[in-house]
Structure formats: structure tokens, C-alpha cells
Amino acid sequence: MEKHKSVFIKTYGCQMNVYDSERMGEALNTAGYHPVDTPDKADMVILNTCHIREKAAEKVYSELGRLKKLKDINENMIIGVAGCVAQAEGEEMLSRAPTVDLVFGPQTFQALPEMLEELADNRADALEENGHIKKAKGVVRTSFPAEEKFTTLFETPRQPLVRSPAAFVTVQEGCDKFCTFCVVPYTRGAEVSRAAAEIEAEVVSLAQKGVSEITLLGQNVNAWLDAEENDMGLGQLLRRLAQVDGIERLRYTTSHPRDMDDALIEAHADLPELMPYLHLPVQAGSDKTLKAMNRKHTAEDYIELVDRIRAARPDIALSSDFIVGFPGETEEDFTATLDLVKRVTYAQAYSFKYSPRPGTPASEEEQIAEDVKSERLARLQDVLNAQQVTFNASQTNETLEVLFEKQGKKVGQMVGRSPYLQTVHVDADETVIGRILPVKIEKAHANSLSGRISSI
């Protein structure tokens, strides 16, 4: 009887990678693999990579160096690299890291069973007389249309084991915006949307398995247009999904300001299922910097958009992304970013020093000194952190509807999410998991809230 095989998948980066890793596990399940929680227990290890953060490729190669020690012990182990770093590196990864067997981009993971068959054939061809495997030819798949990925995903329904009442659903991939700092258009390709019927079928399936909160994912999720009816946008899709029996909460990320249309803003006003929390990256507050980034909006455009959204949904909370030290950024430009932050106010935000990405236009520009970047980032984060503390503190003595997802780190503690995506801790037992319950917030922390359940 064949031994049941095991796989360990390590995920880097965004929620879309988390979603992709889950679907990788499902694809590998059909090939006889079950998940394990550490690489030393695995017959296969996959690194699902992200190219957004600084020195992403170097970090992957460093991890591969550690995995080589495991493969030296188990020569039959399969090591794969997936995601955006794999897409960018391609064949070069096999020569630079000979321990790697599979290199596949973010549009190709559904073909994993086929890749494993190809690798097995390559290994059979490489067997020496003494039965040991010499270096077999690796498998590289970095060219696969997203339309085909979506079709394959729909043909292979989500597995019935759902560990959380909240789930991600990818509705759109790729980017046509070509911001000068970003590699996504090169690693994820052009914007492609799934058909509404396919998305709805997946959401219905998840709801039947106990999921009550859905987060729609896309590199530019609000650029979604129905793959079959291009006059249907994200606002209409959200209305359709709000009608699915069992779905009580809807979210979406990540949005581009240029794609926030009237229908989507109206959905925020009309749908109680659409949570009052929106991630709307602006990146900078200087029009000169925004133009250099190719963002195609001004600071005033962004502020006016925020005002319209808040008029439609007064209780909405915003988060955003910021890059400091972009090539050419002056102190005046940076001050404009601080001014925008103070004008808009955020419940939470992500902020980073600019770091060049090979192949992007901004990487060819003269770079700002690291100490200047660090000093500006510290000043920006002081303001953003203070705003987050203020927002969390404003929730004390309020009663929030909390969806409980899992056990906490302490005995008798349960963890859930507020409508504003804050982590909320309470003392309770496991019977609350999967339920949305009112919680009286008693204390605000820097990154979370705590309180007591008002009623069960």
C-alpha cells in the first residue's frame, strides 16, 4: 500500500497568496498529499512567494538554503517555489538553486498534479544504476492565462473542510495600472476577472460549509467586471452575493482610487452586509510624487473620493498604503503626505520605505538616502500609529458585532473580528466560534480590543 504523502506550504505576502496556497493544498489533495505543519515532516515543501517586499528573492533563496539540509537527508523530497518570485525568476531559479524541483507562477498552481507527473518522469529518466537519483530536470511553468486558472478553479470546488467562518474568494487578478514602483503587472499579468456566476457558485458552496464572511480578493479588486457581462461591476456583484443564504458579512481588497465608481459607493450605503471598513491605498500626498508613481489621481481627487464614501457610509473606517522616500521626493512632498494623513485620518495603515524592484521604471531613478527614508518613515508612522490608537480608543464602551473565528492564546479566550477588522478578545468557550455576537468593548489596545459578550 502506497504511503500517504505530505506537503508543507509556506506562504509569503498578501491575502491572495493565502487563497492561492489553500487552493494549492486542494489541488495536491487530488494527487494524494495531506498537509503537515513543519517542513521536516514533509515529502514536499512549497514556498508561495511574494515580490512586493524588499529583497524578496534573496529571502527565498535563503530559505531554500535551509531546505537543502532537509533534502540532503531525504533525496526524494520535492521542493517547489510558487508565486511572484517564481514568475520573475523562472528558469534562472533552477540554476541558482539546484535543490528546487518545481518553479511555477501564480496562474499555474492548479496544474500541480500534471507537474508532479512530469517531474516523476524526469526523475525516472535520471535514475542511476545504483538506484540513487542524480539531478533530474526541474519543471518550470510560468506561462498560463488567468482565464484558464479561473476555469480550472471553478471545475474543482473548494474542499468541504473549512476551519474558519471567514474565507477569501479571488474574483480578479493582475493589474493594468503600471505604477512605476510595482512589479505586479509583470508577475501577475493584465487585469482578468472571473465570471459572476462562478464567483456566486463558490460563495454558495462556502456558505453551505459554514462560512458567513467573504472577502473578495484582487490586485485591483474594484476593477472587477463580469467576464461575461462587462456592464456588471463590483457594486452589483456585492449586491448579488449579499443575497446568498448564510452570508452575513462581505469585504473586498485591495482597491484602487481610480476604480471606485458610483455603484460601488452606493453599495456601501445600501448593504448592511458590506462591512464599514475600506482599504484604499493612496501611496503619497504630493501630486508631483503621485505623477511620478503613475497613480493617475491627485491628492485632491483622493480626498474628494473619501468625502463621497463617508457621505454614503458615515461610520466607515479607512486604511491605506504609503511609500516614503520615493525617488525625487522632497521634504515638501513628504510634508504633503503628512497633511493628507491628518486630513483624511485612518483607522489603520501600512507604510514602507521605497525600495527598488528590478525591472520597474522607478528603480532606474536616482535613489534617496536610506537615513532620509528612515527618518521620514518614523515621522509618518508616529502620526499613523496615533490615529490607530485614537480610533481603537473610540470603540471603548461601544457594543460591536464580532464574528468569532478561533481560540486565543490564553486558556478560555476566544478571538473574533469586529466590523472594522479589529481583533477582539473575550473570555468564552468554543461554542461561540462561527457566531456573530454583540461584544461590549471594555479596553482598547494598540492593535486589538477586548471586552465581554453582551448576550448569547
Residue pairs with C-beta under 8 A, 6 or more apart in sequence:
2 32
4 32
4 34
5 31
5 32
5 33
5 34
5 43
5 44
6 33
6 34
6 35
6 36
6 41
6 42
6 43
6 44
7 25
7 28
7 33
7 34
7 35
7 36
7 42
7 43
7 44
7 45
7 46
8 35
8 36
8 37
8 38
8 39
8 41
8 42
8 44
8 45
8 46
9 21
9 24
9 25
9 35
9 45
9 46
9 48
10 39
10 45
10 46
10 47
10 48
10 63
11 17
11 18
11 21
11 48
12 47
12 48
12 49
12 50
12 53
12 56
12 59
12 60
12 83
13 49
13 50
13 52
13 53
13 83
13 84
14 50
14 52
14 254
15 168
15 215
15 217
15 253
16 106
16 168
16 170
16 173
16 217
16 218
16 219
17 48
17 49
17 50
17 83
17 106
18 168
19 168
19 169
19 170
19 217
20 48
20 82
20 83
20 106
20 109
20 170
21 46
21 48
22 168
23 109
23 110
23 153
24 46
24 48
24 82
24 109
24 112
25 33
25 35
26 156
26 158
26 159
27 109
27 110
27 112
27 113
27 156
28 44
28 112
28 113
29 159
30 113
30 156
31 112
31 113
31 116
33 43
33 44
36 42
39 45
39 67
39 70
40 70
42 77
43 74
43 76
43 77
43 78
44 77
44 78
44 79
44 80
45 67
45 70
45 77
45 78
45 79
45 80
46 79
46 80
46 81
46 82
46 102
47 60
47 63
47 64
47 80
47 81
47 82
47 83
48 82
48 83
49 56
49 60
49 81
49 82
49 83
49 84
49 85
49 86
50 56
50 83
50 84
50 85
51 57
51 83
51 84
51 85
51 87
51 88
51 183
51 187
51 357
52 84
52 182
52 183
52 184
53 59
54 353
54 355
55 355
56 84
56 85
57 85
57 88
57 89
60 81
60 85
61 96
61 97
64 79
64 81
64 97
64 99
64 100
67 79
67 99
68 99
70 77
71 77
71 79
71 99
75 132
75 133
76 133
78 101
78 102
78 116
78 119
79 99
79 100
79 101
79 102
80 100
80 101
80 102
80 103
80 104
81 89
81 93
81 97
81 100
81 102
81 103
81 104
82 102
82 104
82 105
82 106
82 109
83 105
83 106
84 105
84 106
84 183
84 184
84 187
84 188
86 93
86 103
86 104
86 105
86 142
87 105
87 106
87 142
87 187
87 188
88 183
88 186
88 187
88 358
88 359
89 96
89 103
90 103
90 140
90 142
91 103
91 140
93 100
93 103
93 140
94 100
94 103
94 138
94 140
98 135
100 138
101 119
101 136
101 138
101 139
102 112
102 115
102 116
102 119
102 138
102 139
102 140
102 141
103 138
103 139
103 140
103 141
103 142
104 111
104 112
104 115
104 139
104 140
104 141
104 142
105 141
105 142
105 143
105 144
105 187
106 173
106 187
106 188
107 144
107 145
107 146
107 148
107 149
107 173
107 188
107 189
108 115
108 141
108 142
108 143
108 144
108 149
110 149
110 152
110 153
110 156
111 141
111 144
111 152
115 139
115 141
118 139
119 136
119 138
119 139
122 136
122 137
122 138
122 139
123 133
123 136
125 136
125 137
126 133
126 134
126 135
126 136
126 137
127 133
127 134
128 134
145 189
145 192
146 173
146 174
146 188
146 189
146 192
147 192
147 227
149 173
150 192
150 194
150 195
150 198
150 227
153 170
153 198
153 202
154 194
154 198
154 201
154 202
157 202
157 205
158 202
158 205
158 206
158 209
160 209
162 206
162 209
162 210
162 211
164 211
164 405
164 406
165 210
165 211
165 212
165 213
165 403
165 404
165 405
165 433
165 434
166 211
166 212
166 213
166 214
166 215
166 249
166 403
166 405
166 417
167 206
167 211
167 213
167 214
167 215
168 214
168 215
168 217
169 199
169 202
169 203
169 206
169 214
169 215
169 216
169 217
170 194
170 216
170 217
170 218
171 193
171 194
171 199
171 216
171 217
171 218
171 221
171 224
171 234
171 237
172 191
172 192
172 193
172 194
172 217
172 218
172 219
172 220
172 221
172 223
172 224
173 188
173 189
173 191
173 192
173 218
173 219
174 184
174 185
174 188
174 189
174 190
174 191
174 192
174 219
174 220
175 182
175 184
175 185
175 188
175 190
175 191
175 219
175 220
176 185
176 190
176 191
176 220
176 223
177 185
177 220
177 256
177 258
177 294
177 295
177 296
178 185
178 294
179 283
179 293
179 294
179 295
180 292
180 293
180 294
180 360
180 361
180 362
181 293
181 323
181 326
181 354
181 357
181 360
181 362
182 357
182 360
183 357
183 358
183 359
183 360
184 219
186 359
186 360
188 219
191 219
191 220
191 223
192 227
193 218
193 223
193 224
193 225
193 226
193 227
194 227
195 226
195 227
195 228
196 226
196 227
196 228
196 229
196 232
196 237
196 240
197 228
199 216
199 237
199 241
200 240
200 241
200 244
203 214
203 241
203 244
203 247
204 244
206 214
207 244
207 245
207 246
207 247
208 246
210 246
210 434
211 246
211 247
212 246
212 247
212 248
212 249
212 403
212 434
212 436
213 247
213 248
213 249
213 250
213 251
213 403
213 417
214 241
214 247
214 249
214 250
214 251
215 250
215 251
215 252
215 253
216 224
216 234
216 237
216 238
216 241
216 250
216 251
216 252
216 253
217 252
217 253
218 224
218 252
218 254
219 254
220 254
220 255
220 256
220 259
221 234
221 252
221 253
221 254
221 255
222 233
222 234
222 252
222 255
222 256
222 259
222 260
222 261
222 264
223 256
223 259
224 233
224 234
224 237
225 231
225 232
225 233
226 232
226 233
226 237
233 261
233 263
233 264
234 252
234 263
234 264
234 267
235 261
235 262
235 263
235 264
235 265
235 266
235 267
236 263
238 250
238 252
238 264
238 267
238 271
238 273
238 274
239 267
239 270
239 271
241 247
241 250
242 250
242 271
242 273
242 274
247 273
248 273
248 403
248 436
249 273
249 275
249 403
249 419
249 436
250 271
250 273
250 274
250 275
251 274
251 275
251 277
251 421
253 279
254 279
254 281
255 278
255 279
255 280
255 281
256 281
257 280
257 281
257 282
257 295
257 297
257 301
257 302
257 305
258 296
258 297
260 280
260 305
260 309
265 308
265 309
265 312
266 312
267 274
268 274
268 276
268 278
268 309
268 312
268 313
268 316
269 312
269 313
275 419
275 420
275 421
276 313
276 315
276 316
276 317
276 419
276 420
277 316
277 317
277 318
277 319
277 347
277 419
277 420
277 421
278 309
278 316
278 317
278 318
278 319
279 318
279 319
279 320
279 321
280 302
280 305
280 306
280 309
280 318
280 319
280 320
281 320
281 321
282 299
282 302
282 320
282 321
282 322
282 340
282 344
283 289
283 290
283 293
283 295
283 321
283 322
283 323
284 290
284 293
284 295
284 299
284 322
284 323
284 326
284 329
284 333
284 336
284 337
285 299
285 336
285 337
285 338
285 339
285 340
285 341
286 299
286 329
286 332
286 333
286 334
286 336
286 337
287 298
287 299
287 336
288 328
288 333
289 326
289 328
289 329
289 333
289 336
289 337
290 297
290 298
290 299
292 326
292 327
292 328
292 362
293 323
293 326
293 362
294 361
299 336
299 340
302 340
302 344
303 340
303 343
303 344
306 318
306 344
309 316
309 318
310 316
317 346
317 347
317 348
317 391
317 420
318 344
318 345
318 346
318 347
319 346
319 347
319 348
319 349
319 350
320 344
320 346
320 349
320 350
321 349
321 350
321 351
321 352
322 337
322 341
322 349
322 350
322 351
322 352
322 380
322 384
323 351
323 352
323 353
323 354
324 334
324 337
324 351
324 352
324 353
324 354
324 373
324 376
324 377
324 380
325 353
325 354
325 368
325 372
325 373
325 376
325 377
326 354
326 362
326 368
327 354
327 362
327 365
327 366
327 367
327 368
328 365
328 366
329 354
329 368
329 376
334 376
334 379
334 380
337 380
338 379
338 380
338 383
341 349
341 380
341 383
341 384
341 387
342 383
345 387
345 391
346 384
346 387
346 388
346 391
347 387
347 388
347 391
347 392
347 420
348 388
348 391
348 421
349 384
349 387
349 388
351 377
351 380
351 381
351 384
352 377
353 370
353 373
353 374
353 377
354 362
354 367
354 368
354 373
356 362
356 363
356 367
357 363
385 446
388 446
388 447
389 444
389 446
391 420
392 422
392 444
392 445
392 446
392 447
392 448
392 449
393 444
395 418
395 420
395 422
395 441
395 444
395 449
396 441
396 442
396 443
396 444
396 449
397 440
397 441
397 442
398 440
398 441
399 438
399 439
399 440
399 441
399 454
400 418
400 419
400 420
400 424
400 438
400 439
400 441
400 449
400 451
401 418
401 419
401 436
401 437
401 438
401 439
402 416
402 417
402 418
402 424
402 426
402 436
402 437
402 438
402 439
403 416
403 417
403 435
403 436
404 414
404 415
404 416
404 426
404 428
404 432
404 433
404 434
404 435
404 436
404 437
405 415
405 416
405 417
405 433
405 434
406 414
406 415
406 433
407 413
407 414
407 415
407 430
407 433
408 414
408 415
408 425
412 427
412 428
412 429
413 425
413 426
413 427
413 428
414 425
414 426
414 427
414 428
414 429
414 430
414 432
414 433
415 423
415 424
415 425
416 423
416 424
416 426
416 432
416 437
416 439
417 423
417 424
418 424
418 439
418 449
422 448
422 449
423 447
423 448
423 449
424 439
424 441
424 448
424 449
424 450
424 451
425 448
425 449
425 450
425 451
426 432
426 439
426 450
426 451
426 452
426 453
427 452
428 453
432 453
432 456
437 453
437 454
437 455
437 456
438 453
438 454
438 455
439 451
439 452
439 453
439 454
440 451
440 452
440 453
440 454
441 449
441 450
441 451
442 450
442 451
442 452
443 449
443 450
443 451
